[in-house]
Structures are given as structure tokens and as C-alpha cells.
Amino acid sequence: MDLDAYRAAAQAFATDLNAAHHRRFAGLDGRWDPAALYARHAALFDERAIDALRNTTGLTPGVAPLLRFAVQTRLAAATAATDAARAAIEAEEGLAELGAALEREPDALARVELEERRLDAVTRRLTPLAAEALERVRAEARALGWPSARALLGEASGADLGALAAEAEALLRAGPPPSLGDDTVARHDLPRALRAAWADAMLPADQVAHLRATLARLRLPERFELDAAPRPGKSARAFCAAIDVPRDVRLVVAPRGGLPDLRALFHEAGHAVHLTHRDPAAPFEDRHLVDRAEGEALAFAFEDRALDGVGDPRVRAHAAALDVLRARHLAASLLHGLDLLDEGPHPALRERYARRMAAATGLTWPGAP
């Protein structure tokens, strides 16, 4: 296999996909057709390419990240149409607006009504799509010669998924979930607790200026493009677009204020700093396919700097509680994801998910696909 040619083709695909994603979610272009993008680059992840990479991995050091890239891209291509449909449905059903209303709503009964509307849309329109996407992933794994989706992901990632599940179980057993206050008792209360509007007056008024001051204090050059302009259609959550690492990395933010936005901005800035400090002469996999654990470790470390200069202990205590909750939520989500890979979208998993999330968060939790 000509690895240099494969790397060049992979770079072209990554640039096309990430540039299109950036244009769509930065509010620059309303079109979003990931299935067409994957179709144009299908030779990167067809059976021939994946078999060649599997055969090369044991002979040539450093090829494993390319195999992981090919497999993950193959699975993403299989679910691209359902992912695009999901994004369209979320917009049609106004799920982002419902989430924002849950953040603002002070009345508990009104939050229950908003949550019922959200769950109705999810059950009617998103649950069938999620089941379809999951079955496509499971079918692709078998078509590629792996006995199961779990086996495929384990080999491609190099991770012992059983050991990872055991770590998640141990984390959940290690202590109780944090308390977020007496008025946070169910899933529908969580957006309001996460938003923590009571803390706004104690946070930096200009989040972007605070980020830039932090970068300067840490002597980190701003090598990425920072887009903070208001724009219709722009994602409410900050994101980092890795178009051509390290030369073209863009941090997109629509700062509304508040603790979640501030922490998300710093988290994504951590990714941008990490990517823009890659060696420009390195091969594609060493620039774009960075170790996820390494990248997230840096992003979370940078996120911790978001509260630099915030002296009120209540804000820091709340952020610490949210960190514990996030870890427990991620652990429970991992276990649920492995269940789905093993068993498919079985209806019984919905109640198992609800019980697992309730135990992880200490909140009453609805079922899920």
C-alpha cells in the first residue's frame, strides 16, 4: 500500500469535511450534506483500503492510527444520512430552543412540561433514527469481517473495552453523585443547574477578552483563527474546526455569557492550542489524528483556567460539582454505549439506561433510545 498517497487523500478528505462542517455551524452556509462528502472520498474507507491497512499495520510501525481513521470514517459514512436527518429534525422541532427554555425556566412544573415536549420529539422522531444508525454500525462491523462492533472498535482503537468498562463501573461505585441544590431533583432540572445564572455577575464580562488575556499570561501565541462575530445559524456552543492542522485551525464561538459557555470556550481553545502546536512537517496522522486522551487532557486542563481570577468560592464549588457529575455521566454513557453495541437498540435498554443514569447523577431520569 502506498501510505504517502493514502495520507494525501486522507488530508484532502479531512480538509473538505471539516471546512464544510465549519461553514455550516459557523453560520456561513446553511447547506450540510455529509453523505455527499463521504461519497466523494469513498476509496479512503472501502473494504480494499481497510484490508490493506490491516495487513500493513503489523508490518509497518505507526500505521494503526490510519487504520483507526479508515474504520471510524467508514462508520461515520454509514450514519452520515441519519446524522444529517437528525440535525434537520432537531432544528424543525426547536430542540435547542427547548433546551434554552429549560435553562431559564424558574418554575418546576413548567420545566416538567418543557421536558415532556422535548421527550415527545425525541421519541417520535429521533429514537427511530438512532436505532437505524446503530444497526448500520453493527452491520458495517460484520461486513468488514469483525465478529461484532465492539470487537471492531476495540481493535481499531487499541483499547481494552472490557477494562475500560470496569474502570467506569469503579468510578460510579467510588462515591455518591454531587448535589446541585435542593431544586435539582430530575433530568428536567439539570439544564437550569448547569446554566447557573446566579453566577453570571461573578464571571468575566467579556469571555473572549478573558481567553486572550489567559493565553497571553501563559505565553501561548494565538495561532488559530478566533471567530466571535454574531451570526444567524451559528452554533450556540463553541467548537474547534481542524481544517488543515496546524496551519488552519479555527475556534468558533457565539458567546452568550454564563458558566457553561465560558468553560466550553476554554475547553475548545485547549483543543485549538494543542492542534496549532503540531509539527507542520509531520505526516497526516501525527497532525490530525492526535491521541484523544492527550487532546482531551489538555482541553480539560485549559478549561480549568476559565475561572482564573474568579474568587467567589461558590462558583468554584459549583464548577467542581459539575466536574464530578460530568465524569459520572460519561462513565454511565460509556456503559450504555457498550450495551447498545452488544445488544442493539433493544427496548429493554431504555429502562436500564434510565436506572443507570439515575444512579450516576442522583436525579430522576427518563428512558432513552
Salt bridges, closest charged atoms under 4 A:
ASP4 OD1 - ARG7 NH1 3.26
ASP16 OD2 - HIS41 NE2 2.96
ASP29 OD2 - ARG31 NH2 2.90
GLU47 OE2 - ARG74 NH2 3.04
ASP83 OD1 - ARG86 NH1 3.84
GLU92 OE1 - ARG125 NH2 2.91
GLU93 OE2 - ARG124 NH2 3.46
GLU93 OE2 - ARG125 NH1 3.04
GLU115 OE1 - ARG118 NE 2.90
GLU115 OE1 - ARG187 NH1 3.79
ASP120 OD2 - ARG124 NE 2.83
GLU132 OE2 - ARG136 NH2 2.58
GLU135 OE1 - ARG138 NE 3.05
GLU140 OE1 - ARG74 NE 2.62
GLU155 OE2 - ARG54 NH2 3.46
ASP189 OD1 - ARG111 NE 2.95
ASP189 OD1 - HIS188 NE2 3.55
ASP200 OD2 - ARG195 NH2 2.87
GLU222 OE1 - ARG212 NE 2.90
ASP227 OD2 - ARG231 NH1 2.95
ASP227 OD1 - LYS234 NZ 3.12
ASP244 OD1 - ARG247 NH1 3.77
ASP244 OD1 - ARG287 NH1 3.72
ASP248 OD1 - ARG250 NE 2.85
ASP261 OD2 - ARG256 NE 3.16
GLU285 OE2 - ARG7 NH2 2.79
GLU294 OE2 - HIS274 NE2 2.79
GLU294 OE2 - ARG278 NH1 3.29
GLU296 OE1 - HIS267 NE2 3.09
GLU296 OE2 - HIS271 NE2 3.22
GLU303 OE2 - ARG263 NH2 3.31
GLU303 OE1 - HIS267 ND1 2.81
GLU303 OE2 - ARG326 NH2 2.87
ASP308 OD2 - ARG217 NH2 3.08
ASP308 OD2 - ARG305 NE 2.80
ASP312 OD2 - ARG314 NH2 2.85
ASP323 OD1 - ARG263 NH2 2.51
ASP323 OD1 - ARG326 NH2 3.12
ASP339 OD2 - ARG352 NH1 3.12
ASP339 OD2 - ARG356 NH1 2.90
ASP342 OD2 - ARG150 NH2 2.80
GLU343 OE2 - ARG352 NH1 3.12
